Amino acid sequence: MILELARIDIKEGTNQDFETALETAKGVISQSKGFQEITVKKCIEQANRYILLIEWDTLEDHTVGFRESDLFKEWRALIGPFFLEPPLVQHYIAPLPPDGGV
Amino acid sequence: MILELARIDIKEGTNQDFETALETAKGVISQSKGFQEITVKKCIEQANRYILLIEWDTLEDHTVGFRESDLFKEWRALIGPFFLEPPLVQHYIAPLPPDGGV
């Protein structure tokens, strides 16, 4: 499993509309091949900051399968207008256990 | 539940030692009041970057209870030496459902 961590800073005062759009957008991304789960969290210290924790089967399910799809265009059209700047997106994996998994 | 997201960039080439120290450090933080769970993930795009996803009962369980404790000193003594710079730590909550939870 690959964890996509997307940190999104939105334009001030648009929280309610962004959160509503995100509810719709969840229904879009969840149709993509290899999508497992999405969790949305709101920052306590910074009112216009959110993180999305998105689990994918593989890295390519996100970076190729989703990003090059029409679903991505739909997703981005829904939530993109709220972005203050391009989101910071990185991917994470579980580190190997100390014995290297053997 | 409060999610603490800590992004840690470590000194290059210390991954193995950092991961080993973190295994010990998990046993320290997990003794703190209000601690629920910790998940460690390693960045794919940036080899010296990790995130810790730590769940607490309340914000104060982390910011006061843990940070002002001897356990924190122990935790920081274990993993602090690997930090390239001070970690970025923020706290997150689930946004309210669209109906405000009513």
N, CA and C atoms of all chains as a GROMACS GRO file, in nm:
protein
  612
    1MET      N    1   0.083  -0.122   0.000
    1MET     CA    2   0.000   0.000   0.000
    1MET      C    3   0.086   0.126   0.000
    2ILE      N    4   0.047   0.221  -0.081
    2ILE     CA    5   0.115   0.350  -0.092
    2ILE      C    6   0.025   0.456  -0.031
    3LEU      N    7   0.083   0.540   0.055
    3LEU     CA    8   0.007   0.651   0.111
    3LEU      C    9   0.043   0.779   0.036
    4GLU      N   10  -0.056   0.842  -0.023
    4GLU     CA   11  -0.037   0.975  -0.080
    4GLU      C   12  -0.074   1.077   0.028
    5LEU      N   13   0.018   1.168   0.056
    5LEU     CA   14  -0.011   1.276   0.150
    5LEU      C   15  -0.016   1.406   0.070
    6ALA      N   16  -0.132   1.466   0.065
    6ALA     CA   17  -0.149   1.593  -0.007
    6ALA      C   18  -0.182   1.702   0.096
    7ARG      N   19  -0.099   1.804   0.098
    7ARG     CA   20  -0.125   1.917   0.188
    7ARG      C   21  -0.179   2.032   0.105
    8ILE      N   22  -0.298   2.075   0.141
    8ILE     CA   23  -0.367   2.175   0.060
    8ILE      C   24  -0.397   2.300   0.143
    9ASP      N   25  -0.348   2.414   0.095
    9ASP     CA   26  -0.384   2.542   0.157
    9ASP      C   27  -0.487   2.609   0.067
   10ILE      N   28  -0.601   2.642   0.126
   10ILE     CA   29  -0.709   2.701   0.044
   10ILE      C   30  -0.718   2.852   0.067
   11LYS      N   31  -0.790   2.916  -0.024
   11LYS     CA   32  -0.813   3.060  -0.010
   11LYS      C   33  -0.894   3.086   0.117
   12GLU      N   34  -0.857   3.192   0.186
   12GLU     CA   35  -0.920   3.221   0.314
   12GLU      C   36  -1.072   3.235   0.304
   13GLY      N   37  -1.142   3.179   0.400
   13GLY     CA   38  -1.285   3.197   0.410
   13GLY      C   39  -1.366   3.104   0.321
   14THR      N   40  -1.299   3.010   0.254
   14THR     CA   41  -1.373   2.921   0.163
   14THR      C   42  -1.387   2.780   0.221
   15ASN      N   43  -1.364   2.766   0.350
   15ASN     CA   44  -1.364   2.633   0.411
   15ASN      C   45  -1.493   2.554   0.387
   16GLN      N   46  -1.603   2.621   0.411
   16GLN     CA   47  -1.732   2.551   0.400
   16GLN      C   48  -1.754   2.499   0.257
   17ASP      N   49  -1.729   2.586   0.158
   17ASP     CA   50  -1.749   2.548   0.019
   17ASP      C   51  -1.648   2.441  -0.025
   18PHE      N   52  -1.526   2.454   0.025
   18PHE     CA   53  -1.423   2.355  -0.008
   18PHE      C   54  -1.462   2.218   0.047
   19GLU      N   55  -1.506   2.216   0.170
   19GLU     CA   56  -1.541   2.088   0.232
   19GLU      C   57  -1.660   2.022   0.162
   20THR      N   58  -1.753   2.105   0.117
   20THR     CA   59  -1.868   2.052   0.042
   20THR      C   60  -1.822   1.994  -0.092
   21ALA      N   61  -1.735   2.068  -0.162
   21ALA     CA   62  -1.682   2.020  -0.291
   21ALA      C   63  -1.605   1.891  -0.272
   22LEU      N   64  -1.533   1.883  -0.162
   22LEU     CA   65  -1.451   1.766  -0.135
   22LEU      C   66  -1.539   1.641  -0.114
   23GLU      N   67  -1.653   1.660  -0.055
   23GLU     CA   68  -1.744   1.547  -0.037
   23GLU      C   69  -1.783   1.488  -0.172
   24THR      N   70  -1.810   1.577  -0.269
   24THR     CA   71  -1.842   1.532  -0.405
   24THR      C   72  -1.720   1.469  -0.470
   25ALA      N   73  -1.605   1.535  -0.450
   25ALA     CA   74  -1.481   1.489  -0.514
   25ALA      C   75  -1.441   1.350  -0.466
   26LYS      N   76  -1.471   1.321  -0.340
   26LYS     CA   77  -1.441   1.187  -0.287
   26LYS      C   78  -1.509   1.078  -0.371
   27GLY      N   79  -1.630   1.107  -0.414
   27GLY     CA   80  -1.704   1.011  -0.496
   27GLY      C   81  -1.642   0.992  -0.634
   28VAL      N   82  -1.563   1.091  -0.676
   28VAL     CA   83  -1.495   1.082  -0.806
   28VAL      C   84  -1.369   0.998  -0.793
   29ILE      N   85  -1.282   1.036  -0.701
   29ILE     CA   86  -1.153   0.968  -0.689
   29ILE      C   87  -1.172   0.821  -0.650
   30SER      N   88  -1.277   0.794  -0.576
   30SER     CA   89  -1.296   0.657  -0.527
   30SER      C   90  -1.331   0.559  -0.640
   31GLN      N   91  -1.360   0.614  -0.760
   31GLN     CA   92  -1.387   0.527  -0.875
   31GLN      C   93  -1.259   0.484  -0.947
   32SER      N   94  -1.146   0.545  -0.908
   32SER     CA   95  -1.022   0.519  -0.981
   32SER      C   96  -0.963   0.384  -0.942
   33LYS      N   97  -0.905   0.316  -1.040
   33LYS     CA   98  -0.846   0.184  -1.018
   33LYS      C   99  -0.734   0.193  -0.914
   34GLY      N  100  -0.735   0.102  -0.819
   34GLY     CA  101  -0.629   0.098  -0.720
   34GLY      C  102  -0.652   0.189  -0.600
   35PHE      N  103  -0.759   0.270  -0.605
   35PHE     CA  104  -0.793   0.354  -0.490
   35PHE      C  105  -0.841   0.266  -0.376
   36GLN      N  106  -0.792   0.295  -0.255
   36GLN     CA  107  -0.837   0.218  -0.139
   36GLN      C  108  -0.921   0.302  -0.043
   37GLU      N  109  -0.866   0.419  -0.005
   37GLU     CA  110  -0.933   0.496   0.101
   37GLU      C  111  -0.886   0.640   0.100
   38ILE      N  112  -0.972   0.732   0.143
   38ILE     CA  113  -0.931   0.871   0.161
   38ILE      C  114  -0.975   0.921   0.298
   39THR      N  115  -0.884   0.990   0.366
   39THR     CA  116  -0.916   1.054   0.493
   39THR      C  117  -0.883   1.202   0.482
   40VAL      N  118  -0.976   1.286   0.519
   40VAL     CA  119  -0.956   1.431   0.513
   40VAL      C  120  -0.942   1.484   0.655
   41LYS      N  121  -0.841   1.569   0.676
   41LYS     CA  122  -0.822   1.629   0.807
   41LYS      C  123  -0.796   1.778   0.792
   42LYS      N  124  -0.842   1.853   0.891
   42LYS     CA  125  -0.831   1.999   0.891
   42LYS      C  126  -0.729   2.040   0.997
   43CYS      N  127  -0.643   2.134   0.963
   43CYS     CA  128  -0.537   2.175   1.055
   43CYS      C  129  -0.593   2.263   1.167
   44ILE      N  130  -0.547   2.237   1.288
   44ILE     CA  131  -0.590   2.317   1.403
   44ILE      C  132  -0.517   2.451   1.405
   45GLU      N  133  -0.388   2.451   1.376
   45GLU     CA  134  -0.308   2.572   1.389
   45GLU      C  135  -0.325   2.668   1.271
   46GLN      N  136  -0.374   2.619   1.160
   46GLN     CA  137  -0.378   2.700   1.037
   46GLN      C  138  -0.512   2.674   0.970
   47ALA      N  139  -0.604   2.768   0.983
   47ALA     CA  140  -0.745   2.743   0.949
   47ALA      C  141  -0.767   2.708   0.802
   48ASN      N  142  -0.677   2.750   0.713
   48ASN     CA  143  -0.699   2.724   0.570
   48ASN      C  144  -0.620   2.604   0.519
   49ARG      N  145  -0.568   2.522   0.611
   49ARG     CA  146  -0.486   2.407   0.570
   49ARG      C  147  -0.559   2.274   0.593
   50TYR      N  148  -0.549   2.186   0.496
   50TYR     CA  149  -0.605   2.051   0.505
   50TYR      C  150  -0.500   1.950   0.462
   51ILE      N  151  -0.515   1.828   0.509
   51ILE     CA  152  -0.439   1.718   0.448
   51ILE      C  153  -0.537   1.612   0.399
   52LEU      N  154  -0.499   1.553   0.289
   52LEU     CA  155  -0.568   1.434   0.240
   52LEU      C  156  -0.471   1.317   0.253
   53LEU      N  157  -0.517   1.212   0.316
   53LEU     CA  158  -0.439   1.088   0.326
   53LEU      C  159  -0.509   0.988   0.237
   54ILE      N  160  -0.444   0.955   0.126
   54ILE     CA  161  -0.510   0.870   0.026
   54ILE      C  162  -0.430   0.743   0.006
   55GLU      N  163  -0.495   0.632   0.023
   55GLU     CA  164  -0.427   0.503   0.010
   55GLU      C  165  -0.454   0.443  -0.128
   56TRP      N  166  -0.344   0.401  -0.193
   56TRP     CA  167  -0.350   0.341  -0.326
   56TRP      C  168  -0.283   0.203  -0.323
   57ASP      N  169  -0.325   0.117  -0.414
   57ASP     CA  170  -0.258  -0.013  -0.426
   57ASP      C  171  -0.110   0.005  -0.464
   58THR      N  172  -0.085   0.088  -0.566
   58THR     CA  173   0.052   0.111  -0.613
   58THR      C  174   0.072   0.260  -0.641
   59LEU      N  175   0.198   0.301  -0.651
   59LEU     CA  176   0.231   0.440  -0.683
   59LEU      C  177   0.171   0.480  -0.818
   60GLU      N  178   0.182   0.390  -0.915
   60GLU     CA  179   0.137   0.420  -1.051
   60GLU      C  180  -0.016   0.433  -1.058
   61ASP      N  181  -0.086   0.367  -0.968
   61ASP     CA  182  -0.232   0.384  -0.966
   61ASP      C  183  -0.268   0.531  -0.945
   62HIS      N  184  -0.184   0.602  -0.868
   62HIS     CA  185  -0.207   0.745  -0.849
   62HIS      C  186  -0.143   0.828  -0.960
   63THR      N  187  -0.010   0.808  -0.980
   63THR     CA  188   0.065   0.901  -1.064
   63THR      C  189   0.035   0.885  -1.213
   64VAL      N  190  -0.007   0.767  -1.252
   64VAL     CA  191  -0.040   0.745  -1.393
   64VAL      C  192  -0.191   0.721  -1.408
   65GLY      N  193  -0.238   0.615  -1.344
   65GLY     CA  194  -0.378   0.575  -1.361
   65GLY      C  195  -0.476   0.687  -1.330
   66PHE      N  196  -0.460   0.751  -1.215
   66PHE     CA  197  -0.555   0.856  -1.178
   66PHE      C  198  -0.522   0.989  -1.245
   67ARG      N  199  -0.395   1.029  -1.236
   67ARG     CA  200  -0.359   1.164  -1.282
   67ARG      C  201  -0.380   1.183  -1.432
   68GLU      N  202  -0.374   1.074  -1.507
   68GLU     CA  203  -0.392   1.088  -1.653
   68GLU      C  204  -0.534   1.054  -1.696
   69SER      N  205  -0.624   1.048  -1.600
   69SER     CA  206  -0.762   1.007  -1.631
   69SER      C  207  -0.858   1.126  -1.636
   70ASP      N  208  -0.975   1.100  -1.693
   70ASP     CA  209  -1.080   1.202  -1.691
   70ASP      C  210  -1.132   1.224  -1.550
   71LEU      N  211  -1.124   1.119  -1.468
   71LEU     CA  212  -1.166   1.134  -1.328
   71LEU      C  213  -1.083   1.243  -1.260
   72PHE      N  214  -0.952   1.248  -1.293
   72PHE     CA  215  -0.867   1.351  -1.232
   72PHE      C  216  -0.912   1.490  -1.273
   73LYS      N  217  -0.948   1.507  -1.400
   73LYS     CA  218  -0.995   1.638  -1.447
   73LYS      C  219  -1.119   1.681  -1.369
   74GLU      N  220  -1.206   1.582  -1.345
   74GLU     CA  221  -1.330   1.609  -1.272
   74GLU      C  222  -1.299   1.647  -1.127
   75TRP      N  223  -1.211   1.569  -1.066
   75TRP     CA  224  -1.166   1.591  -0.928
   75TRP      C  225  -1.106   1.730  -0.912
   76ARG      N  226  -1.016   1.764  -1.004
   76ARG     CA  227  -0.945   1.890  -0.996
   76ARG      C  228  -1.037   2.009  -1.023
   77ALA      N  229  -1.135   1.988  -1.112
   77ALA     CA  230  -1.231   2.096  -1.142
   77ALA      C  231  -1.316   2.127  -1.019
   78LEU      N  232  -1.340   2.026  -0.937
   78LEU     CA  233  -1.421   2.045  -0.817
   78LEU      C  234  -1.345   2.120  -0.707
   79ILE      N  235  -1.221   2.078  -0.680
   79ILE     CA  236  -1.152   2.135  -0.563
   79ILE      C  237  -1.041   2.235  -0.599
   80GLY      N  238  -0.992   2.228  -0.724
   80GLY     CA  239  -0.883   2.318  -0.767
   80GLY      C  240  -0.911   2.466  -0.745
   81PRO      N  241  -1.034   2.513  -0.772
   81PRO     CA  242  -1.062   2.656  -0.759
   81PRO      C  243  -1.039   2.712  -0.617
   82PHE      N  244  -1.032   2.623  -0.518
   82PHE     CA  245  -1.014   2.670  -0.380
   82PHE      C  246  -0.867   2.679  -0.341
   83PHE      N  247  -0.778   2.622  -0.421
   83PHE     CA  248  -0.636   2.617  -0.384
   83PHE      C  249  -0.574   2.757  -0.381
   84LEU      N  250  -0.501   2.785  -0.275
   84LEU     CA  251  -0.426   2.910  -0.265
   84LEU      C  252  -0.298   2.900  -0.348
   85GLU      N  253  -0.243   2.779  -0.350
   85GLU     CA  254  -0.121   2.750  -0.427
   85GLU      C  255  -0.124   2.602  -0.461
   86PRO      N  256  -0.034   2.556  -0.548
   86PRO     CA  257  -0.036   2.413  -0.580
   86PRO      C  258  -0.014   2.329  -0.454
   87PRO      N  259  -0.092   2.222  -0.436
   87PRO     CA  260  -0.076   2.138  -0.317
   87PRO      C  261   0.063   2.073  -0.314
   88LEU      N  262   0.109   2.041  -0.194
   88LEU     CA  263   0.232   1.964  -0.176
   88LEU      C  264   0.193   1.817  -0.168
   89VAL      N  265   0.236   1.740  -0.267
   89VAL     CA  266   0.197   1.599  -0.274
   89VAL      C  267   0.322   1.511  -0.271
   90GLN      N  268   0.328   1.421  -0.175
   90GLN     CA  269   0.435   1.321  -0.171
   90GLN      C  270   0.375   1.186  -0.135
   91HIS      N  271   0.455   1.083  -0.163
   91HIS     CA  272   0.408   0.945  -0.139
   91HIS      C  273   0.493   0.878  -0.033
   92TYR      N  274   0.429   0.794   0.044
   92TYR     CA  275   0.497   0.732   0.158
   92TYR      C  276   0.469   0.582   0.162
   93ILE      N  277   0.569   0.512   0.215
   93ILE     CA  278   0.554   0.368   0.238
   93ILE      C  279   0.597   0.336   0.381
   94ALA      N  280   0.556   0.220   0.427
   94ALA     CA  281   0.604   0.174   0.557
   94ALA      C  282   0.752   0.140   0.544
   95PRO      N  283   0.834   0.184   0.641
   95PRO     CA  284   0.975   0.142   0.634
   95PRO      C  285   0.984  -0.008   0.656
   96LEU      N  286   1.090  -0.068   0.606
   96LEU     CA  287   1.110  -0.211   0.629
   96LEU      C  288   1.129  -0.237   0.778
   97PRO      N  289   1.085  -0.350   0.828
   97PRO     CA  290   1.117  -0.384   0.967
   97PRO      C  291   1.269  -0.397   0.982
   98PRO      N  292   1.320  -0.380   1.106
   98PRO     CA  293   1.465  -0.380   1.130
   98PRO      C  294   1.537  -0.504   1.075
   99ASP      N  295   1.466  -0.615   1.064
   99ASP     CA  296   1.532  -0.735   1.012
   99ASP      C  297   1.521  -0.744   0.860
  100GLY      N  298   1.473  -0.637   0.797
  100GLY     CA  299   1.464  -0.634   0.653
  100GLY      C  300   1.350  -0.717   0.597
  101GLY      N  301   1.263  -0.757   0.685
  101GLY     CA  302   1.145  -0.830   0.642
  101GLY      C  303   1.169  -0.978   0.628
  102VAL      N  304   1.290  -1.020   0.659
  102VAL     CA  305   1.321  -1.164   0.649
  102VAL      C  306   1.262  -1.238   0.769
  103MET      N  307  -1.062   1.259   1.868
  103MET     CA  308  -0.923   1.221   1.839
  103MET      C  309  -0.851   1.332   1.762
  104ILE      N  310  -0.728   1.356   1.805
  104ILE     CA  311  -0.642   1.456   1.742
  104ILE      C  312  -0.529   1.383   1.670
  105LEU      N  313  -0.505   1.421   1.545
  105LEU     CA  314  -0.393   1.363   1.472
  105LEU      C  315  -0.276   1.461   1.473
  106GLU      N  316  -0.165   1.416   1.527
  106GLU     CA  317  -0.040   1.493   1.516
  106GLU      C  318   0.032   1.445   1.391
  107LEU      N  319   0.065   1.540   1.303
  107LEU     CA  320   0.146   1.505   1.186
  107LEU      C  321   0.283   1.569   1.202
  108ALA      N  322   0.384   1.487   1.216
  108ALA     CA  323   0.520   1.537   1.229
  108ALA      C  324   0.598   1.497   1.106
  109ARG      N  325   0.654   1.596   1.037
  109ARG     CA  326   0.738   1.568   0.920
  109ARG      C  327   0.883   1.587   0.960
  110ILE      N  328   0.960   1.482   0.946
  110ILE     CA  329   1.097   1.482   0.994
  110ILE      C  330   1.194   1.457   0.879
  111ASP      N  331   1.286   1.551   0.860
  111ASP     CA  332   1.395   1.530   0.763
  111ASP      C  333   1.520   1.497   0.843
  112ILE      N  334   1.580   1.384   0.811
  112ILE     CA  335   1.697   1.340   0.887
  112ILE      C  336   1.826   1.364   0.808
  113LYS      N  337   1.937   1.358   0.880
  113LYS     CA  338   2.067   1.373   0.814
  113LYS      C  339   2.088   1.258   0.716
  114GLU      N  340   2.143   1.289   0.603
  114GLU     CA  341   2.158   1.188   0.497
  114GLU      C  342   2.236   1.066   0.542
  115GLY      N  343   2.189   0.951   0.501
  115GLY     CA  344   2.262   0.828   0.527
  115GLY      C  345   2.241   0.768   0.664
  116THR      N  346   2.149   0.828   0.744
  116THR     CA  347   2.128   0.776   0.880
  116THR      C  348   1.995   0.700   0.892
  117ASN      N  349   1.938   0.662   0.779
  117ASN     CA  350   1.805   0.599   0.781
  117ASN      C  351   1.797   0.476   0.870
  118GLN      N  352   1.893   0.388   0.854
  118GLN     CA  353   1.888   0.262   0.928
  118GLN      C  354   1.891   0.288   1.079
  119ASP      N  355   1.985   0.374   1.120
  119ASP     CA  356   1.998   0.405   1.263
  119ASP      C  357   1.876   0.480   1.315
  120PHE      N  358   1.825   0.570   1.235
  120PHE     CA  359   1.706   0.644   1.275
  120PHE      C  360   1.588   0.550   1.294
  121GLU      N  361   1.569   0.460   1.200
  121GLU     CA  362   1.456   0.367   1.209
  121GLU      C  363   1.467   0.275   1.330
  122THR      N  364   1.589   0.236   1.362
  122THR     CA  365   1.611   0.153   1.480
  122THR      C  366   1.580   0.232   1.607
  123ALA      N  367   1.628   0.357   1.613
  123ALA     CA  368   1.601   0.443   1.729
  123ALA      C  369   1.451   0.466   1.745
  124LEU      N  370   1.385   0.481   1.633
  124LEU     CA  371   1.241   0.508   1.635
  124LEU      C  372   1.163   0.390   1.693
  125GLU      N  373   1.210   0.270   1.666
  125GLU     CA  374   1.144   0.152   1.723
  125GLU      C  375   1.146   0.159   1.876
  126THR      N  376   1.263   0.198   1.930
  126THR     CA  377   1.274   0.215   2.076
  126THR      C  378   1.187   0.332   2.123
  127ALA      N  379   1.192   0.440   2.048
  127ALA     CA  380   1.118   0.561   2.086
  127ALA      C  381   0.967   0.539   2.089
  128LYS      N  382   0.919   0.450   2.002
  128LYS     CA  383   0.776   0.417   2.002
  128LYS      C  384   0.732   0.363   2.138
  129GLY      N  385   0.820   0.283   2.199
  129GLY     CA  386   0.789   0.227   2.330
  129GLY      C  387   0.786   0.332   2.439
  130VAL      N  388   0.852   0.446   2.414
  130VAL     CA  389   0.853   0.556   2.511
  130VAL      C  390   0.725   0.638   2.498
  131ILE      N  391   0.696   0.685   2.378
  131ILE     CA  392   0.580   0.774   2.359
  131ILE      C  393   0.449   0.700   2.391
  132SER      N  394   0.449   0.571   2.369
  132SER     CA  395   0.324   0.496   2.389
  132SER      C  396   0.286   0.486   2.536
  133GLN      N  397   0.378   0.525   2.625
  133GLN     CA  398   0.346   0.525   2.769
  133GLN      C  399   0.276   0.653   2.812
  134SER      N  400   0.272   0.753   2.723
  134SER     CA  401   0.218   0.883   2.762
  134SER      C  402   0.066   0.881   2.768
  135LYS      N  403   0.010   0.953   2.866
  135LYS     CA  404  -0.135   0.959   2.883
  135LYS      C  405  -0.201   1.017   2.757
  136GLY      N  406  -0.306   0.951   2.712
  136GLY     CA  407  -0.379   1.002   2.597
  136GLY      C  408  -0.325   0.956   2.463
  137PHE      N  409  -0.211   0.889   2.464
  137PHE     CA  410  -0.155   0.834   2.339
  137PHE      C  411  -0.244   0.720   2.290
  138GLN      N  412  -0.272   0.721   2.159
  138GLN     CA  413  -0.353   0.613   2.102
  138GLN      C  414  -0.272   0.523   2.007
  139GLU      N  415  -0.203   0.588   1.912
  139GLU     CA  416  -0.140   0.508   1.807
  139GLU      C  417  -0.034   0.590   1.733
  140ILE      N  418   0.070   0.523   1.684
  140ILE     CA  419   0.169   0.590   1.599
  140ILE      C  420   0.192   0.508   1.472
  141THR      N  421   0.196   0.579   1.360
  141THR     CA  422   0.229   0.516   1.232
  141THR      C  423   0.347   0.592   1.172
  142VAL      N  424   0.447   0.518   1.130
  142VAL     CA  425   0.567   0.577   1.070
  142VAL      C  426   0.567   0.547   0.921
  143LYS      N  427   0.593   0.650   0.841
  143LYS     CA  428   0.601   0.629   0.697
  143LYS      C  429   0.725   0.699   0.641
  144LYS      N  430   0.779   0.640   0.538
  144LYS     CA  431   0.901   0.689   0.475
  144LYS      C  432   0.866   0.744   0.337
  145CYS      N  433   0.922   0.861   0.305
  145CYS     CA  434   0.888   0.926   0.178
  145CYS      C  435   0.956   0.856   0.060
  146ILE      N  436   0.881   0.839  -0.046
  146ILE     CA  437   0.936   0.776  -0.167
  146ILE      C  438   1.023   0.876  -0.244
  147GLU      N  439   0.976   1.000  -0.255
  147GLU     CA  440   1.046   1.099  -0.339
  147GLU      C  441   1.170   1.157  -0.272
  148GLN      N  442   1.178   1.149  -0.141
  148GLN     CA  443   1.286   1.217  -0.067
  148GLN      C  444   1.336   1.121   0.040
  149ALA      N  445   1.452   1.062   0.015
  149ALA     CA  446   1.497   0.947   0.096
  149ALA      C  447   1.517   0.979   0.244
  150ASN      N  448   1.541   1.106   0.277
  150ASN     CA  449   1.568   1.137   0.419
  150ASN      C  450   1.446   1.192   0.492
  151ARG      N  451   1.327   1.177   0.429
  151ARG     CA  452   1.204   1.232   0.489
  151ARG      C  453   1.112   1.123   0.543
  152TYR      N  454   1.061   1.148   0.662
  152TYR     CA  455   0.964   1.057   0.725
  152TYR      C  456   0.844   1.139   0.774
  153ILE      N  457   0.732   1.073   0.788
  153ILE     CA  458   0.622   1.133   0.865
  153ILE      C  459   0.583   1.039   0.978
  154LEU      N  460   0.547   1.101   1.088
  154LEU     CA  461   0.486   1.028   1.198
  154LEU      C  462   0.341   1.074   1.208
  155LEU      N  463   0.251   0.979   1.209
  155LEU     CA  464   0.110   1.008   1.229
  155LEU      C  465   0.076   0.956   1.368
  156ILE      N  466   0.051   1.048   1.460
  156ILE     CA  467   0.032   1.009   1.600
  156ILE      C  468  -0.106   1.052   1.647
  157GLU      N  469  -0.181   0.957   1.697
  157GLU     CA  470  -0.317   0.987   1.743
  157GLU      C  471  -0.320   1.003   1.894
  158TRP      N  472  -0.383   1.113   1.937
  158TRP     CA  473  -0.396   1.147   2.079
  158TRP      C  474  -0.543   1.165   2.114
  159ASP      N  475  -0.575   1.142   2.240
  159ASP     CA  476  -0.712   1.168   2.286
  159ASP      C  477  -0.746   1.317   2.270
  160THR      N  478  -0.656   1.404   2.317
  160THR     CA  479  -0.679   1.548   2.309
  160THR      C  480  -0.550   1.619   2.267
  161LEU      N  481  -0.563   1.744   2.223
  161LEU     CA  482  -0.447   1.825   2.184
  161LEU      C  483  -0.350   1.840   2.302
  162GLU      N  484  -0.405   1.864   2.420
  162GLU     CA  485  -0.322   1.889   2.538
  162GLU      C  486  -0.247   1.763   2.582
  163ASP      N  487  -0.302   1.646   2.551
  163ASP     CA  488  -0.227   1.524   2.583
  163ASP      C  489  -0.091   1.527   2.514
  164HIS      N  490  -0.086   1.587   2.394
  164HIS     CA  491   0.043   1.599   2.326
  164HIS      C  492   0.120   1.724   2.370
  165THR      N  493   0.054   1.840   2.357
  165THR     CA  494   0.127   1.967   2.372
  165THR      C  495   0.168   1.997   2.515
  166VAL      N  496   0.094   1.946   2.610
  166VAL     CA  497   0.127   1.969   2.752
  166VAL      C  498   0.174   1.838   2.816
  167GLY      N  499   0.081   1.739   2.817
  167GLY     CA  500   0.110   1.615   2.888
  167GLY      C  501   0.239   1.548   2.843
  168PHE      N  502   0.255   1.533   2.712
  168PHE     CA  503   0.374   1.464   2.663
  168PHE      C  504   0.494   1.559   2.656
  169ARG      N  505   0.475   1.676   2.596
  169ARG     CA  506   0.590   1.764   2.571
  169ARG      C  507   0.657   1.813   2.699
  170GLU      N  508   0.582   1.819   2.809
  170GLU     CA  509   0.642   1.867   2.934
  170GLU      C  510   0.684   1.751   3.024
  171SER      N  511   0.688   1.632   2.970
  171SER     CA  512   0.717   1.513   3.052
  171SER      C  513   0.861   1.466   3.035
  172ASP      N  514   0.902   1.381   3.126
  172ASP     CA  515   1.033   1.317   3.114
  172ASP      C  516   1.034   1.219   2.995
  173LEU      N  517   0.917   1.164   2.964
  173LEU     CA  518   0.909   1.074   2.849
  173LEU      C  519   0.951   1.148   2.722
  174PHE      N  520   0.910   1.275   2.712
  174PHE     CA  521   0.947   1.353   2.593
  174PHE      C  522   1.099   1.370   2.584
  175LYS      N  523   1.162   1.396   2.698
  175LYS     CA  524   1.308   1.411   2.698
  175LYS      C  525   1.375   1.283   2.646
  176GLU      N  526   1.318   1.170   2.690
  176GLU     CA  527   1.372   1.040   2.651
  176GLU      C  528   1.352   1.017   2.500
  177TRP      N  529   1.230   1.046   2.456
  177TRP     CA  530   1.193   1.035   2.314
  177TRP      C  531   1.285   1.120   2.226
  178ARG      N  532   1.302   1.245   2.267
  178ARG     CA  533   1.380   1.338   2.187
  178ARG      C  534   1.530   1.302   2.188
  179ALA      N  535   1.577   1.249   2.302
  179ALA     CA  536   1.717   1.208   2.310
  179ALA      C  537   1.745   1.092   2.214
  180LEU      N  538   1.645   1.010   2.191
  180LEU     CA  539   1.662   0.895   2.102
  180LEU      C  540   1.664   0.936   1.955
  181ILE      N  541   1.570   1.020   1.914
  181ILE     CA  542   1.557   1.049   1.770
  181ILE      C  543   1.609   1.187   1.729
  182GLY      N  544   1.618   1.279   1.826
  182GLY     CA  545   1.663   1.416   1.797
  182GLY      C  546   1.796   1.424   1.724
  183PRO      N  547   1.895   1.342   1.763
  183PRO     CA  548   2.026   1.352   1.700
  183PRO      C  549   2.026   1.328   1.548
  184PHE      N  550   1.919   1.269   1.497
  184PHE     CA  551   1.912   1.241   1.353
  184PHE      C  552   1.849   1.355   1.273
  185PHE      N  553   1.785   1.450   1.342
  185PHE     CA  554   1.712   1.555   1.272
  185PHE      C  555   1.807   1.647   1.195
  186LEU      N  556   1.773   1.672   1.071
  186LEU     CA  557   1.848   1.769   0.990
  186LEU      C  558   1.810   1.911   1.030
  187GLU      N  559   1.683   1.927   1.066
  187GLU     CA  560   1.630   2.056   1.110
  187GLU      C  561   1.510   2.027   1.201
  188PRO      N  562   1.459   2.127   1.272
  188PRO     CA  563   1.345   2.100   1.359
  188PRO      C  564   1.228   2.044   1.277
  189PRO      N  565   1.162   1.939   1.327
  189PRO     CA  566   1.049   1.881   1.254
  189PRO      C  567   0.935   1.982   1.238
  190LEU      N  568   0.855   1.961   1.135
  190LEU     CA  569   0.733   2.040   1.118
  190LEU      C  570   0.619   1.962   1.183
  191VAL      N  571   0.562   2.019   1.287
  191VAL     CA  572   0.457   1.949   1.362
  191VAL      C  573   0.329   2.030   1.362
  192GLN      N  574   0.222   1.971   1.313
  192GLN     CA  575   0.090   2.036   1.321
  192GLN      C  576  -0.013   1.932   1.362
  193HIS      N  577  -0.127   1.983   1.406
  193HIS     CA  578  -0.233   1.895   1.456
  193HIS      C  579  -0.357   1.906   1.368
  194TYR      N  580  -0.424   1.796   1.353
  194TYR     CA  581  -0.538   1.789   1.261
  194TYR      C  582  -0.659   1.722   1.326
  195ILE      N  583  -0.775   1.768   1.284
  195ILE     CA  584  -0.900   1.705   1.327
  195ILE      C  585  -0.986   1.675   1.205
  196ALA      N  586  -1.082   1.588   1.223
  196ALA     CA  587  -1.178   1.563   1.116
  196ALA      C  588  -1.264   1.688   1.100
  197PRO      N  589  -1.287   1.733   0.976
  197PRO     CA  590  -1.380   1.847   0.960
  197PRO      C  591  -1.520   1.802   1.000
  198LEU      N  592  -1.601   1.899   1.036
  198LEU     CA  593  -1.740   1.866   1.070
  198LEU      C  594  -1.812   1.815   0.946
  199PRO      N  595  -1.905   1.723   0.962
  199PRO     CA  596  -1.985   1.684   0.845
  199PRO      C  597  -2.065   1.804   0.795
  200PRO      N  598  -2.105   1.803   0.666
  200PRO     CA  599  -2.172   1.918   0.605
  200PRO      C  600  -2.294   1.968   0.683
  201ASP      N  601  -2.358   1.881   0.756
  201ASP     CA  602  -2.477   1.926   0.831
  201ASP      C  603  -2.439   1.977   0.971
  202GLY      N  604  -2.307   1.993   0.994
  202GLY     CA  605  -2.263   2.047   1.122
  202GLY      C  606  -2.273   1.945   1.235
  203GLY      N  607  -2.299   1.823   1.201
  203GLY     CA  608  -2.304   1.719   1.303
  203GLY      C  609  -2.439   1.705   1.370
  204VAL      N  610  -2.536   1.786   1.327
  204VAL     CA  611  -2.671   1.778   1.385
  204VAL      C  612  -2.746   1.657   1.330
   0.00000   0.00000   0.00000
